[in-house]
Amino acid sequence: MATIFLYEIAGTAMLTLLGGGVVANVVLGRTKGNGGGWLLINFGWGLAVFAGVFVAYKSGAHINPAVTMGILTSDATEYADGIPITVGTTLAYFAATMIGAFVGAIGAWLAYKNHYDAEEDPAAILGSFSTGPEIRSRGWNLVTEIIATFALVLVIQMFGNTPHEMGPLAVALLVVSIGASLGGPTGYAINPARDLGPRLAHAILPIKNKGTSDWGYAWVPVLGPLIGGALGGLVSIAL
């Protein structure tokens, strides 16, 4: 349990620190990266995953409850070397990634504090913390998140079955690919903790002009990735 909490909190915090940081750099005013575009965000998130996986190596580097769900529904017997699949370890992964995502989001906010204070657009502020759809249709937004997370988890499972020397870089490139290909409709949360933890941080932090945290949409980037992750794990058994 100590290994799970220490490494998953640290790895997920690194993920949302760098991931939230690249979005803040692009969407907030008067930053060096303002207007850098969607591909900069895609590559920034991919490299955030790259860093997070290295930090959380000892716990298996889930840094995403959807990955935990995918392993749970696969034919695996352990989450990582020496960490059996039990109710307790499953809940520990969920809790640790949520805490880490929350902490990392606060770190990104501190790094861009002056820019948040100067920003007047509530949508830009919220968008640097959590995801939101370009066309709001919760049912179809849910479908998008399921498909994108299914692709993430299934391919990650296949990485474990095929010899390669790419390590975390393989997952990083996969995240860039998903963002570029499937991220347009919803902003590709593909990770319940990545969205919900920073959304909670947005709700409690004293940010000027921040507006609502859009709780009416918040269930979509939680439920969709959990369903997609579970499906990815199930399909991996047959491959």
Beta strands, then each sheet from edge to edge (+ up, - down):
strand 1: 78-80
strand 2: 83-84
sheet 1: 1+ 2-
end
